[in-house]
Every structure is written in C-alpha cells, then in structure tokens.
Amino acid sequence: MSQFTQDKFTDAAIEAVASAQAAATAAGSAVVDPLHLLVVLLSDAEGIVTQMARQAAADPATLLAAARSAADALPTATGTT
C-alpha cells in the first residue's frame, strides 16, 4: 500500500485539509474527522463537492447545515497537556 504525501495532492486539496484541521482545532476536537473536511468542501460554493451535490439534485446548503450540525456534535477534548 502506498503512502500518501502532500506532493500527491493538488494545492486545493492541501488547502481543504488544512482548513479542516483548523476547523477541528477551533472546535476543540482532538482529531480531524471526515465531517470537518465535508464542511470545508461544502462551504466552497463553486467547489466540486457543491457542484456534485447540485447535479445529484441535492441542496448544498441543506447538506452543509447537516454536516455542520453533525460536526458540532463530535466529542471535544478538554484539559491540559
């Protein structure tokens, strides 16, 4: 199995992952969950995920709201290290 490294991703993908990491940290999450990435991807009104949702006759705003709600319900880390 090959290992994924940053040089195998597009700049947009690297930015999306970095934004998901920032969102997870801001939310107090100890891990970056796929939901954090989904929120970032659906937040881009012209992005591929939003376009795919529209093509599938889904409302991107509704999906984004559901993804945010689910991400907000994830466990958070508290305390000191």
VMD Tcl script that draws the C-alpha trace (Angstrom):
set ca {
  {0.00 0.00 0.00}
  {1.45 3.34 -0.97}
  {1.71 6.16 1.48}
  {0.00 9.47 0.75}
  {2.21 12.52 0.94}
  {1.43 16.16 0.32}
  {3.19 16.15 -3.03}
  {0.49 13.81 -4.36}
  {-2.31 16.31 -3.66}
  {-3.40 19.39 -5.57}
  {-3.00 22.78 -3.93}
  {-6.77 22.91 -3.47}
  {-6.78 19.55 -1.68}
  {-3.94 20.62 0.61}
  {-5.83 23.83 1.44}
  {-9.03 21.88 2.14}
  {-7.26 19.51 4.54}
  {-5.52 22.42 6.27}
  {-8.87 24.21 6.64}
  {-10.43 21.04 8.06}
  {-7.58 20.78 10.58}
  {-8.08 24.42 11.57}
  {-11.83 23.90 11.95}
  {-11.31 20.81 14.09}
  {-8.83 22.65 16.31}
  {-11.13 25.66 16.64}
  {-13.97 23.34 17.64}
  {-11.81 21.75 20.34}
  {-11.67 18.39 18.60}
  {-8.75 16.09 19.33}
  {-8.95 14.62 15.82}
  {-9.82 15.76 12.33}
  {-12.98 13.93 11.35}
  {-14.18 13.46 7.77}
  {-17.10 15.70 8.77}
  {-14.68 18.61 9.22}
  {-13.47 18.08 5.68}
  {-17.02 17.76 4.36}
  {-17.97 21.08 5.95}
  {-14.98 22.75 4.29}
  {-15.75 21.22 0.91}
  {-19.44 22.12 1.04}
  {-18.56 25.66 2.13}
  {-16.98 26.31 -1.26}
  {-19.96 27.45 -3.33}
  {-18.12 26.83 -6.59}
  {-16.24 23.71 -5.49}
  {-16.54 20.25 -6.96}
  {-18.45 18.81 -3.99}
  {-21.08 21.54 -4.17}
  {-21.37 21.06 -7.92}
  {-21.77 17.30 -7.46}
  {-24.49 17.86 -4.89}
  {-26.38 20.08 -7.31}
  {-26.02 17.53 -10.10}
  {-27.47 14.92 -7.77}
  {-30.44 17.23 -7.15}
  {-29.37 17.82 -3.56}
  {-29.37 21.25 -1.92}
  {-25.77 22.09 -0.93}
  {-26.97 24.49 1.78}
  {-29.05 21.75 3.40}
  {-26.14 19.31 3.21}
  {-23.81 21.93 4.68}
  {-26.19 22.62 7.57}
  {-26.47 18.89 8.30}
  {-22.69 18.41 8.10}
  {-22.09 21.37 10.43}
  {-24.64 20.03 12.89}
  {-23.03 16.60 12.86}
  {-19.53 18.09 13.22}
  {-20.70 20.22 16.14}
  {-21.92 17.06 17.87}
  {-18.49 15.40 17.74}
  {-16.70 14.91 21.04}
  {-14.29 17.63 22.10}
  {-11.06 17.43 24.02}
  {-10.67 19.41 27.22}
  {-7.98 19.78 29.80}
  {-4.28 20.50 29.71}
  {-1.34 18.56 28.44}
}
mol new
graphics top color blue
foreach p $ca { graphics top sphere $p radius 0.5 }
foreach p [lrange $ca 0 end-1] q [lrange $ca 1 end] { graphics top cylinder $p $q radius 0.2 }
display resetview
